[in-house]
Amino acid sequence: MENNFRVILAKQRKTVADVHEATGLSKYTLTNFFYERTKNPELLTMLKISDYLGVGLDELIGIEKAR
């Protein structure tokens, strides 16, 4: 699944390890999400990531809001 996880981490100068430590999500899960290998990530996983990074779910997964 395409997402902006890698871009957001780079902008915030954070690593997968930072997210792992803060959220308790496995490094394996986070690495797969980082490299866009996950086809259907769990909603709870994405919510934990977006909450930690302080971004909306729409920004994390790259959905632009309709105006």
Secondary structure by P-SEA (a helix, b strand, c coil): cccaaaaaaaaacccaaaaaaaccccaaaaaaaaacccccccaaaaaaaaaaacccccccccccccc
